[in-house]
Amino acid sequence: MARAWILAALLLADVTPRDDLFRVSSARQLGALQVSRFAISSIAFSRDGRRLVALDTNGTLSVWDLPTRRPVKTIPGAFSRGRIDLSLDGTVVAGLSSDRQAVRVLDVEKGTEIRSIPEVWPIPSGFDLSSDGRRIAVLKRDQSLRILNAATGEEVKLIVEPNTGQGGQPSWSPDGKFIVCHGWDAQVRIFDVERGEQTGTFAGAGPQAAFLGFSPDSSTIVHAAQDSRIRLFDRAGRQTLELADTVSGTQSVTFSRDGLLMAAVDVRSVVRIWDPRTGRRLREFEAGGVTQAAFTPDGRYLALAGSDGLVRLWGGSGSSLGWPKPVEPRKGNPGFLGITGDTLDGADAGVSIVTIIAGGPAEKAGLQVGDVILMIGAVSTDSFETLRGVIMEMREGDEVEVTYRRDGASKKMKIKLGARPADSP
């Protein structure tokens, strides 16, 4: 019996040095990695905290060894800019293909393709890789939600039938037992994967969520809505908490490994950390050009991916462990164009302007509702997320050339970017 207790204690022991654990009040920037010369779209970590995998806005996937601070592999043209999913062991990564027509599953160590899954809905949130890397949930073009074998592409289970309006962006629970799906009908549904049964539902705000995911213990669903509210639900769909803070433009919500801290970054690069049990804000700070925040699984760092290609690591009161000297972010407010838009596919590809904010740079320059933006500078705007990402990489006062289509004719204009108004969503 004593031996069993010792074994259990060893298995549960926290072997990370206590001085290096992330502490909210004393955390500071310890250093930074220059992962890319382009903005970082998405980052992910292996469970042991040794591997950092980052995707930049040029579609290049970079793999870094954190203890040695050295690059392991670079895979150009791996994915379309957007988000990536990494298996917990750090060996399998998934993302949208560069032409946005398929989901690619890659072997991280070899840098080779394991499987390409065609006929997917071309949005960055239209797929999710299970934590073990063996299964992938995919939103197909027929609006069905299907679970496939990530290695073979064979269908394992049909979760949502085609053409019902219920299919949408999926997210796996960390334990692999549940999937939550935000449907086009603005309903969020929770499914028991093995039984294929719906266990709960709740109303979303609009046909998509800014973020949808689970807490580390798989008990709580986090829903960041397009109305800038973050709400927490149990697996029966009952709301357990709504944050008092509004968080506009967030693309990710991250938890510490013990589930006691929750963090997100808004469109103005303000990082907030909360206690997810009470909703109390524990800390807020500006980091400059942050595109994503993610706690490392070893409990030591909060990583901030930047529009300058840097991944900055904030940590506890321990030493900086030889991390490179932080690089100062570019000064000034992120750029602001002043539109909302919808992504168009096929022959009409681009971003169609849905609304124009009164008095904003787009209105002053003469853009109109219905114009289709084709390029921002030299970057093709294959999605509204791409357009917004490029604009946010720039700064207030920068001038950018916009290529757009109006009444079937391609036109160009130069627009001086502004700063996002304080009351803008």
C-alpha positions as CSV (number, residue, x, y, z in Angstrom):
1,M,0.0,0.0,0.0
2,A,2.8,2.4,0.9
3,R,4.5,1.7,-2.4
4,A,1.2,2.5,-4.2
5,W,0.9,5.8,-2.4
6,I,4.5,6.7,-3.3
7,L,3.9,5.8,-7.0
8,A,0.7,7.9,-7.0
9,A,2.6,10.9,-5.5
10,L,5.3,10.6,-8.1
11,L,2.8,10.5,-10.9
12,L,1.0,13.6,-9.5
13,A,4.0,15.5,-8.4
14,D,4.7,18.9,-9.9
15,V,8.3,18.5,-11.1
16,T,8.5,22.1,-12.5
17,P,10.6,24.3,-10.2
18,R,8.2,26.4,-8.2
19,D,10.0,29.7,-8.9
20,D,9.4,29.2,-12.6
21,L,5.7,28.6,-12.5
22,F,3.5,31.4,-14.0
23,R,2.3,33.8,-11.3
24,V,-0.3,36.4,-12.3
25,S,0.9,39.2,-10.1
26,S,4.7,38.9,-10.7
27,A,4.7,37.6,-14.2
28,R,6.9,39.7,-16.6
29,Q,8.4,39.3,-20.0
30,L,11.4,37.0,-19.8
31,G,12.4,37.0,-23.5
32,A,11.3,36.5,-27.1
33,L,11.9,34.2,-30.0
34,Q,12.1,35.7,-33.6
35,V,10.0,32.9,-35.1
36,S,9.3,34.7,-38.4
37,R,9.7,38.0,-40.2
38,F,6.0,37.8,-40.9
39,A,3.1,38.1,-38.4
40,I,2.3,35.0,-36.4
41,S,-1.2,33.6,-37.2
42,S,-1.3,30.7,-34.7
43,I,0.9,28.9,-32.1
44,A,0.7,25.6,-30.3
45,F,2.7,23.6,-27.8
46,S,3.4,20.0,-27.2
47,R,2.3,18.6,-23.8
48,D,5.8,18.5,-22.4
49,G,6.3,22.2,-23.3
50,R,9.4,21.4,-25.3
51,R,8.0,22.0,-28.8
52,L,6.6,25.3,-30.1
53,V,4.9,25.1,-33.5
54,A,4.0,28.4,-35.1
55,L,2.3,29.4,-38.4
56,D,3.0,32.8,-39.9
57,T,0.8,34.8,-42.3
58,N,3.0,33.7,-45.2
59,G,1.9,30.1,-44.6
60,T,5.2,28.9,-43.2
61,L,5.2,26.5,-40.3
62,S,8.1,26.7,-37.9
63,V,9.0,24.2,-35.2
64,W,11.2,25.3,-32.3
65,D,12.8,23.5,-29.4
66,L,12.1,25.7,-26.4
67,P,14.8,24.4,-23.9
68,T,17.6,25.1,-26.4
69,R,15.7,28.0,-28.1
70,R,16.7,26.6,-31.5
71,P,14.6,26.1,-34.7
72,V,14.0,22.4,-35.5
73,K,12.2,22.6,-38.8
74,T,10.7,25.1,-41.3
75,I,7.9,24.0,-43.7
76,P,7.2,26.8,-46.3
77,G,3.7,26.8,-47.8
78,A,2.4,24.4,-45.2
79,F,-1.0,26.0,-44.6
80,S,-3.2,29.0,-45.3
81,R,-2.8,31.7,-42.7
82,G,-5.2,31.1,-39.9
83,R,-5.2,28.6,-37.1
84,I,-3.4,25.2,-36.6
85,D,-4.1,22.3,-34.3
86,L,-1.3,20.2,-32.7
87,S,-1.5,16.8,-31.1
88,L,-0.5,16.7,-27.4
89,D,2.6,14.7,-28.2
90,G,3.6,17.3,-30.8
91,T,3.9,14.9,-33.7
92,V,0.8,15.8,-35.8
93,V,-0.4,19.2,-36.9
94,A,-3.5,20.1,-39.0
95,G,-4.4,23.3,-40.8
96,L,-6.3,24.6,-43.9
97,S,-4.4,24.1,-47.2
98,S,-3.0,27.2,-48.9
99,D,-5.8,27.1,-51.5
100,R,-8.4,26.7,-48.7
101,Q,-9.9,23.7,-50.5
102,A,-8.7,21.0,-48.0
103,V,-7.5,20.3,-44.5
104,R,-3.9,19.1,-44.5
105,V,-2.6,16.8,-41.8
106,L,1.2,16.9,-41.5
107,D,3.9,14.8,-39.7
108,V,5.7,17.5,-37.7
109,E,9.1,15.7,-37.5
110,K,9.3,14.7,-41.1
111,G,7.5,17.8,-42.5
112,T,5.5,15.6,-44.8
113,E,1.8,15.3,-45.5
114,I,0.0,12.4,-43.8
115,R,-3.4,13.2,-45.4
116,S,-5.3,15.8,-47.3
117,I,-9.0,16.0,-46.6
118,P,-10.9,17.6,-49.5
119,E,-14.4,19.2,-49.8
120,V,-14.1,21.2,-46.6
121,W,-15.8,24.4,-45.7
122,P,-13.0,27.0,-46.4
123,I,-13.0,28.7,-43.0
124,P,-10.1,28.5,-40.4
125,S,-12.5,27.3,-37.7
126,G,-14.1,24.5,-39.8
127,F,-12.0,21.7,-38.4
128,D,-10.5,20.5,-35.1
129,L,-7.9,17.8,-34.4
130,S,-8.4,15.5,-31.4
131,S,-5.7,15.8,-28.7
132,D,-4.3,12.4,-29.5
133,G,-3.9,13.3,-33.2
134,R,-5.9,10.3,-34.4
135,R,-9.2,11.8,-35.3
136,I,-10.3,15.1,-36.9
137,A,-13.7,16.7,-36.9
138,V,-14.3,18.4,-40.3
139,L,-17.1,20.7,-41.5
140,K,-17.8,19.6,-45.1
141,R,-19.1,21.7,-47.9
142,D,-22.5,20.0,-47.6
143,Q,-22.7,21.5,-44.1
144,S,-22.3,18.1,-42.5
145,L,-20.0,17.6,-39.5
146,R,-18.0,14.4,-39.8
147,I,-15.3,12.7,-37.7
148,L,-12.5,11.2,-39.8
149,N,-9.5,9.1,-39.2
150,A,-6.7,11.7,-39.5
151,A,-4.2,9.2,-41.0
152,T,-6.5,7.5,-43.6
153,G,-9.2,10.0,-44.1
154,E,-11.9,7.3,-43.6
155,E,-15.1,8.4,-42.0
156,V,-15.5,7.3,-38.4
157,K,-18.8,8.9,-37.5
158,L,-21.4,11.4,-38.9
159,I,-22.2,13.9,-36.2
160,V,-24.4,16.4,-38.1
161,E,-26.4,15.5,-41.2
162,P,-25.9,17.4,-44.4
163,N,-28.0,20.5,-45.3
164,T,-29.7,20.8,-41.9
165,G,-28.2,24.2,-40.9
166,Q,-26.9,22.6,-37.8
167,G,-23.3,22.0,-39.0
168,G,-20.7,24.5,-38.2
169,Q,-17.3,25.1,-36.4
170,P,-16.4,22.1,-34.2
171,S,-14.2,21.8,-31.1
172,W,-13.0,18.6,-29.3
173,S,-12.9,18.2,-25.6
174,P,-9.3,17.5,-24.4
175,D,-10.4,14.0,-23.2
176,G,-11.7,13.2,-26.7
177,K,-15.2,12.3,-25.5
178,F,-17.2,15.3,-26.5
179,I,-17.5,17.7,-29.5
180,V,-19.2,21.1,-29.4
181,C,-20.5,22.6,-32.6
182,H,-21.6,26.1,-33.4
183,G,-24.3,25.7,-36.1
184,W,-25.2,28.0,-38.9
185,D,-28.6,28.3,-37.2
186,A,-26.8,30.1,-34.3
187,Q,-27.3,27.1,-32.0
188,V,-24.4,25.6,-30.2
189,R,-24.7,21.8,-29.7
190,I,-22.8,19.4,-27.4
191,F,-22.3,15.8,-28.6
192,D,-21.2,12.6,-26.8
193,V,-18.9,11.3,-29.6
194,E,-19.0,7.6,-28.8
195,R,-22.8,7.5,-28.5
196,G,-23.4,10.1,-31.2
197,E,-26.0,11.7,-29.0
198,Q,-26.6,15.3,-28.3
199,T,-26.1,16.1,-24.6
200,G,-27.0,19.8,-24.5
201,T,-27.5,23.0,-26.5
202,F,-27.4,26.8,-26.0
203,A,-27.9,29.8,-28.1
204,G,-25.0,31.5,-29.8
205,A,-24.8,35.0,-31.2
206,G,-24.8,34.8,-35.0
207,P,-23.7,31.8,-37.2
208,Q,-20.2,31.7,-35.9
209,A,-18.2,32.1,-32.7
210,A,-15.0,34.1,-32.3
211,F,-13.8,31.2,-30.2
212,L,-15.3,27.9,-29.1
213,G,-13.4,25.4,-26.8
214,F,-13.2,23.5,-23.6
215,S,-11.5,23.9,-20.2
216,P,-8.5,21.5,-19.6
217,D,-10.7,19.1,-17.6
218,S,-13.3,18.9,-20.4
219,S,-16.1,20.0,-18.0
220,T,-16.6,23.5,-19.2
221,I,-17.3,25.0,-22.6
222,V,-16.0,28.5,-23.4
223,H,-17.9,30.5,-26.0
224,A,-16.5,33.9,-27.2
225,A,-19.3,35.4,-29.2
226,Q,-19.4,38.0,-32.0
227,D,-21.0,40.3,-29.5
228,S,-17.6,40.4,-27.6
229,R,-19.0,38.5,-24.6
230,I,-17.3,35.4,-23.2
231,R,-19.6,32.9,-21.5
232,L,-19.0,29.6,-19.9
233,F,-21.3,26.6,-20.1
234,D,-21.5,23.0,-18.7
235,R,-21.9,20.0,-21.0
236,A,-25.6,20.2,-20.6
237,G,-25.6,23.7,-22.1
238,R,-26.3,25.5,-18.9
239,Q,-24.6,28.8,-18.5
240,T,-22.3,28.9,-15.5
241,L,-20.6,32.3,-15.9
242,E,-20.5,35.4,-18.0
243,L,-17.5,37.7,-17.8
244,A,-18.2,41.3,-17.0
245,D,-15.4,42.3,-19.5
246,T,-16.2,42.6,-23.2
247,V,-13.3,41.2,-25.3
248,S,-13.6,42.4,-28.9
249,G,-11.9,40.6,-31.8
250,T,-10.5,37.7,-29.7
251,Q,-9.6,34.6,-31.7
252,S,-8.5,32.4,-28.8
253,V,-9.1,31.8,-25.1
254,T,-6.4,29.9,-23.2
255,F,-6.3,28.1,-19.8
256,S,-3.5,27.4,-17.5
257,R,-2.8,23.7,-17.1
258,D,-4.7,23.5,-13.8
259,G,-7.6,25.4,-15.2
260,L,-7.4,28.1,-12.5
261,L,-6.4,30.9,-15.0
262,M,-8.0,31.9,-18.2
263,A,-6.6,34.5,-20.6
264,A,-7.5,36.2,-23.9
265,V,-6.3,39.1,-26.0
266,D,-8.6,41.6,-27.7
267,V,-8.2,43.4,-31.0
268,R,-6.3,46.3,-29.3
269,S,-3.7,43.8,-28.0
270,V,-4.9,44.1,-24.4
271,V,-4.2,40.9,-22.6
272,R,-6.6,40.0,-19.7
273,I,-6.3,37.2,-17.2
274,W,-9.3,36.0,-15.2
275,D,-10.2,33.4,-12.5
276,P,-12.7,31.2,-14.5
277,R,-14.4,30.1,-11.4
278,T,-15.6,33.6,-10.4
279,G,-15.0,35.7,-13.5
280,R,-12.8,38.1,-11.5
281,R,-10.2,39.9,-13.6
282,L,-6.8,39.2,-12.1
283,R,-4.6,41.3,-14.4
284,E,-4.6,43.4,-17.6
285,F,-1.7,44.7,-19.6
286,E,-1.0,46.0,-23.1
287,A,1.6,44.0,-25.1
288,G,1.6,45.6,-28.6
289,G,0.6,43.8,-31.8
290,V,-0.5,40.5,-30.1
291,T,-2.3,38.1,-32.3
292,Q,-2.7,35.2,-29.9
293,A,-2.1,34.2,-26.2
294,A,-1.4,30.7,-25.1
295,F,-0.4,29.2,-21.8
296,T,2.4,26.6,-22.1
297,P,1.3,23.1,-20.9
298,D,4.2,22.9,-18.4
299,G,2.7,25.8,-16.4
300,R,5.6,28.1,-16.8
301,Y,4.8,30.7,-19.5
302,L,2.1,32.7,-21.1
303,A,3.2,33.0,-24.7
304,L,2.1,36.0,-26.8
305,A,2.4,35.7,-30.6
306,G,3.0,39.0,-32.3
307,S,2.4,40.8,-35.6
308,D,6.2,41.4,-35.7
309,G,6.9,37.6,-35.9
310,L,8.0,37.4,-32.3
311,V,6.7,35.0,-29.7
312,R,7.2,36.7,-26.3
313,L,7.2,34.6,-23.1
314,W,5.9,36.0,-19.9
315,G,6.7,34.0,-16.8
316,G,7.1,33.8,-13.0
317,S,9.8,35.0,-10.7
318,G,12.5,32.6,-11.8
319,S,15.5,33.4,-14.1
320,S,15.1,34.2,-17.8
321,L,17.0,31.0,-18.5
322,G,19.1,32.7,-21.2
323,W,16.2,33.8,-23.4
324,P,17.1,36.4,-26.0
325,K,16.7,40.0,-25.0
326,P,13.1,41.1,-25.8
327,V,12.6,43.1,-29.0
328,E,10.5,46.2,-28.6
329,P,7.2,46.1,-30.6
330,R,6.5,48.8,-33.2
331,K,5.0,51.8,-31.5
332,G,1.5,53.1,-32.2
333,N,-2.1,51.8,-32.5
334,P,-2.8,48.9,-34.8
335,G,-4.3,50.0,-38.1
336,F,-8.0,50.4,-38.6
337,L,-9.9,50.4,-42.0
338,G,-13.4,50.7,-40.7
339,I,-15.4,48.0,-42.4
340,T,-17.0,44.6,-41.8
341,G,-17.1,42.0,-44.5
342,D,-18.0,38.6,-45.7
343,T,-15.6,36.1,-47.4
344,L,-16.5,35.2,-51.0
345,D,-15.2,32.0,-52.6
346,G,-14.8,30.7,-56.2
347,A,-14.6,33.1,-59.1
348,D,-15.8,36.0,-57.0
349,A,-13.1,35.4,-54.3
350,G,-12.4,38.3,-52.0
351,V,-14.0,40.2,-49.1
352,S,-17.3,41.8,-49.8
353,I,-17.9,45.0,-47.7
354,V,-21.0,44.6,-45.6
355,T,-20.9,47.7,-43.5
356,I,-18.7,50.8,-43.5
357,I,-18.2,52.7,-40.2
358,A,-19.1,56.3,-40.5
359,G,-16.1,58.7,-40.4
360,G,-13.6,55.8,-40.8
361,P,-10.8,55.6,-43.3
362,A,-12.8,53.4,-45.7
363,E,-15.6,55.9,-45.9
364,K,-13.3,58.9,-46.3
365,A,-11.4,57.1,-49.1
366,G,-14.7,56.4,-51.0
367,L,-15.1,52.6,-50.5
368,Q,-18.8,51.5,-50.7
369,V,-20.9,48.7,-49.4
370,G,-20.8,45.9,-52.0
371,D,-17.2,46.6,-53.1
372,V,-15.1,43.4,-53.0
373,I,-11.6,43.9,-51.6
374,L,-9.1,41.7,-53.6
375,M,-5.8,42.8,-52.1
376,I,-4.3,44.8,-49.3
377,G,-0.9,45.9,-50.6
378,A,0.7,42.8,-52.0
379,V,-1.5,40.3,-49.9
380,S,-4.5,38.6,-51.5
381,T,-7.5,38.9,-49.2
382,D,-8.8,35.4,-49.3
383,S,-10.8,35.9,-46.1
384,F,-12.0,38.6,-43.8
385,E,-9.6,37.2,-41.2
386,T,-6.7,37.7,-43.6
387,L,-7.8,41.3,-44.4
388,R,-8.1,42.1,-40.7
389,G,-4.8,40.5,-39.8
390,V,-2.9,42.5,-42.5
391,I,-4.5,45.8,-41.4
392,M,-3.7,45.1,-37.7
393,E,0.0,44.4,-38.6
394,M,0.1,48.0,-39.8
395,R,-0.2,51.1,-37.7
396,E,-2.4,54.2,-37.5
397,G,-1.2,56.7,-40.1
398,D,0.2,54.0,-42.5
399,E,-0.9,54.3,-46.1
400,V,-1.9,51.1,-47.9
401,E,-3.0,50.4,-51.5
402,V,-6.3,48.6,-51.7
403,T,-7.3,46.7,-54.8
404,Y,-11.0,46.2,-55.1
405,R,-13.8,45.2,-57.5
406,R,-16.8,47.4,-58.2
407,D,-19.4,46.7,-60.8
408,G,-17.2,44.0,-62.4
409,A,-14.2,46.4,-62.8
410,S,-11.0,46.2,-60.8
411,K,-9.8,49.4,-59.2
412,K,-7.1,50.7,-56.8
413,M,-6.9,53.4,-54.2
414,K,-4.6,54.4,-51.4
415,I,-6.0,54.7,-47.9
416,K,-4.5,56.2,-44.8
417,L,-5.3,53.9,-41.9
418,G,-6.8,55.3,-38.7
419,A,-7.1,54.0,-35.1
420,R,-10.0,51.9,-33.9
421,P,-12.6,54.1,-32.1
422,A,-13.0,53.3,-28.4
423,D,-16.7,52.4,-28.9
424,S,-16.0,50.1,-31.9
425,P,-16.9,46.4,-31.4
